[in-house]
Amino acid sequence: EVVGVVTDGPSRDLDEMRKLDIQYIMSGLTSGHGDFTLTEINVPVSIAGMDVNPGVIIHMDEHGAVKFPAEKLKDVCNNIEALSDEEDRQAKALLKAKNVDEIKRAWLNRI
């Protein structure tokens, strides 16, 4: 089962890719067909400066991607709620900030 695609090349037909309900990261979009060559599967790659090895967990969305070792998945999942709460608190503090010093304080006062 395919759950995601990581490629160091551009792609086209983004609207069609969205219908697949999988995550993907690529180097960009293109309007042309271009040549397509599948060279290897499950090998180390470098995408936009991020080195990725087989078995690494990648979380990605339309804003970008982060990676972490598979053995850290439980720790990451256990910290998601705390991190989300902290980001909400920080966003509220940033919205209330009235000057540069308050913005700096709100930004630096995080986990």
Secondary structure, 3 states (H helix, E strand, C coil): CCCEEECCCEECCHHHHHCCCCEEECCEECCCCCCCCCCCCCCCEEECCEEECCCCEEEEECCEEEEECHHHHHHHHHHHHHHHHHHHHHHHHHHHCCCHHHHHHHHHCCC
